[in-house]
């Protein structure tokens, strides 16, 4: 920000010092303020997109592996907001897809780490323009309907426990390294939007990889 301010002062000096300071009159003051406002708007245009981009992303707030009779379930909670472009696109009937990926690996001193489990779950969000309802579908099977976007997003942010592995997939007593990530899946973005999605911060919505350890029970 300090560098931008220095550039602003330099630009003003370059435009005004050679001739304008040698003359007087209302036109000089008018030109000065027009130039000042233009430069300030340019600085804001550079700063604001960066601030917005910094706020983008998915925060993983809860990450627990729970053992049950069925197997091992992920108990997770996420925090994120849709951008204006995403909300607008959703209102036109375009489906948004959110994918969660989890990986269990076990270190081996004599070879590469063993990949015990790699699972993906995709949740889709769709708005029906005719019924004015939001539909959330998990892996193309379980579907729920909501009257508001907030309610639909609540399910995506706090999904039901996900069975990531059956009993016997993990060796009891062994410690596994777990990697977890979640975000808007660019693989499902429609072709007309794909170029925009790959180049615009408005379409970047993903978490950093959450890495933790789990001792199988």
C-alpha positions, 0 to 999 in steps of 0.5 A: 500500500505504501508503494502504491501511495508513493507511485500516486505522489510521483504520478501527480508530481509528473503531471502537475509540477512542470507547468501547472505550478507555474500558473494559477486559476480555477482550472488548475484546481479543477484539474488537480482534483480530477487527477487526484480522484482518478489516481485514488480510484486506480489505487482502490481498484488494485487494492480491493480485489486483493482484499476480496481474494484474501477473504475467499476460501473454505475454512475447515472448522471441524475434522473428526474421524469416528469409529462405528459398527458400520465403519469410519465416519467423517464428522466435519464442519466448513465455513465459506461464503458464495461470491456474487458471481456464484449466487447470480449463476445459481439463480439462472439454474446452473448447478454448483458442485462441492467436492470433499476429498479425504486420504488415509496414508500409513508411513512405511520406513522401507517404501512409499507411504501406504495409501489405505483409503482415498475417497471423494464425496460430491454435493450439488446445489441447484436452484429451481427457478419455477418452484423457487426451491434449492436442491442439495444432492449428495453423490447423486443419491440423497436429495433434500429441498430447501426454501432458502439459500441459507438453509441449503448452504447450512447442510453443505457447511455441516454435512451429515457424517460421511462413511469414508471406510468400512470396518476392516479397512484400517488396521486397529491400533495403527496411526494414519496420516489423514489429508482433508480438503473441500471446495467448489469442484472446477471439473463440474463447471459448465464449459461456457463458465470454465474459462472464467472459473479458471481465471477469476478469483470470483470462482476460486473457493477451496480449502487448504489441505487439513493434515492430522493423525488418526489412530484406528479404533 
